[in-house]
Amino acid sequence: MSVVREPFRLGAVSTGSSSRTATTRLLALRGGGGSIRPDSLVVEEPLELRVAGAGAPPETVGVTMRTPGNDFELAAGFLLTEGVLERQEAIRRVRYCGLEEDESQRYNVVTVDVDQPVELAGRRRETTMNASCGLCGTASLELLERRCPPLAAGPLVSAATLLALPDALRRAQPVFERTGGLHAAGLFDPDGLLLAVREDIGRHNAVDKLIGWAALQHRLPLSRQVLTVSGRLSFEIVQKAAVAGIPILVAVSAPSSLAVATAARLSMTLLGFVRDGGGNLYSCPERVLLEDEGPAN
């Protein structure tokens, strides 16, 4: 038997070809032996989110771990889906904020300037949020129903189109192909055309980035679109989709019981375990067209 000795050491990470990836070396164990090879990693860094109300200095809303990229969209989407802002038109500007004491963090602090007073009572995150924390227990279904307008009745989408969306999303994930470490959220039209995709180490961040993209272009509500996500379906994902007005939600993995109950209560069509040409439809089948049978019953 042999052991790996110096100068090789595990754990060294260097910046990759972009701010979203890093490189390292690893020991691949196969058949009782090992080989050293390079690998790509997805970058995870903190992003401090601040909001500056009309005539007020910036205030910190919270800190989230994220994959760098589309930071302005993440900030806008987060403020909207968490209820800090009620309307997309309130956003005047989104900007990076340099820190005099640590210039290396210049691109890890984002301020959203808005044209309205901002009330952060009960919404500020006093601790760092990890990339998958979502609501962190701060919202209820009753509050969600009050915040969300009724979802639109349409569109009608064929089952074949819906079952093909996860594969289409996977083909549009360039960083996932290199790292295998990212979630994705994709927005599709009723014919299965991909409109936009965002990747992040956190499922909720990817959805917030996508909704932020739509908000910054004044596309909300997304009442004719389908949201497809790469991971499991939690209440938080349903909540964010509902705030954006999205009527159909598709995922490659399992939904939670609260996700299904919430989707049904909000009249959202929910599909899970969509993979290998099949899937489970959990709520509101009236938007899904089965082959030669009309809408699902």
Secondary structure as GFF3:
##gff-version 3
##sequence-region A 1 297
A	DSSP	beta_strand	13	15	.	.	.	ID=ss1
A	DSSP	beta_strand	21	30	.	.	.	ID=ss2
A	DSSP	beta_strand	33	42	.	.	.	ID=ss3
A	DSSP	beta_strand	45	52	.	.	.	ID=ss4
A	DSSP	beta_strand	59	66	.	.	.	ID=ss5
A	DSSP	alpha_helix	71	81	.	.	.	ID=ss6
A	DSSP	three_ten_helix	88	90	.	.	.	ID=ss7
A	DSSP	beta_strand	91	96	.	.	.	ID=ss8
A	DSSP	three_ten_helix	103	108	.	.	.	ID=ss9
A	DSSP	beta_strand	109	114	.	.	.	ID=ss10
A	DSSP	beta_strand	128	129	.	.	.	ID=ss11
A	DSSP	alpha_helix	141	147	.	.	.	ID=ss12
A	DSSP	beta_strand	157	158	.	.	.	ID=ss13
A	DSSP	alpha_helix	159	171	.	.	.	ID=ss14
A	DSSP	alpha_helix	174	179	.	.	.	ID=ss15
A	DSSP	beta_strand	183	188	.	.	.	ID=ss16
A	DSSP	beta_strand	194	200	.	.	.	ID=ss17
A	DSSP	alpha_helix	203	216	.	.	.	ID=ss18
A	DSSP	beta_strand	226	229	.	.	.	ID=ss19
A	DSSP	alpha_helix	235	243	.	.	.	ID=ss20
A	DSSP	beta_strand	248	251	.	.	.	ID=ss21
A	DSSP	alpha_helix	257	265	.	.	.	ID=ss22
A	DSSP	beta_strand	269	275	.	.	.	ID=ss23
A	DSSP	beta_strand	278	283	.	.	.	ID=ss24
A	DSSP	three_ten_helix	285	287	.	.	.	ID=ss25
A	DSSP	beta_strand	288	290	.	.	.	ID=ss26
A	DSSP	beta_strand	294	295	.	.	.	ID=ss27
###
